[in-house]
Amino acid sequence: MMIGPFIKKDLLHFIRDRKELAILLLMPFVLISILGFSLKNVMGGDGGDLSVTMVIVDEGSHVTEAGHFQTVLHERGLSKEQVQAFTRVLPHVSLPDLLIDQILDNEQLSFIEHMWML
């Protein structure tokens, strides 16, 4: 087969160059040590308590933003009925509120404390 000469060539190369042989044999242990130290908290499950403080600041005015949104809808060529349908939904849709609801409803993100600054 063709694989025999390749193995022979590699073995002869390793015998001549001891530095490469040492690197080849020691590098897996070095990598396992580095990964062991860096991932010990993640893989062990004893990561301790993680607490994150989250602040959402809403600097816009919902009234002025709703007016601007209606203007954009008219410029896009939507009919009056479509603009009215969007306008009826606007008071119930707030991006900061949606963001807060999505984060607080996520069971995987139970470590987040929230502060209301709206």
VENLINDA-V390638 format. One record per backbone hydrogen bond with DSSP energy under -0.5 kcal/mol. CO is the residue of the C=O (numbers start at 0). NH is the residue of the N-H. Records with the same first field share a line. If there is no record, write none. Layout:
# VENLINDA-V390638
CO=NH  NH
This chain:
# VENLINDA-V390638
1=5
2=6
3=7
4=8
5=9
6=10
7=11
8=12
9=13
10=14
11=15
12=16
15=17
16=20
17=21
18=22
19=23
20=24
21=25
22=26
25=29
26=30
27=31
28=32
29=33
30=34
31=35
32=36
33=37
34=38
35=39
38=42
39=43
40=44
44=46
48=50
51=53  112
53=114
54=56
55=57  116
56=58
59=61
60=64
61=65
62=66
63=67
64=68
65=69
66=70
67=71
68=72
69=73
70=74
71=75
72=77
73=76
78=82
79=83
80=84
81=85
82=86
83=87
84=88
85=89
86=90
88=91  92
89=92
91=93
93=97
94=98
95=99
96=100
97=101
98=102
99=103
100=104
101=105
102=105
104=106
105=108
106=109
108=111
110=51
112=53
114=55  116
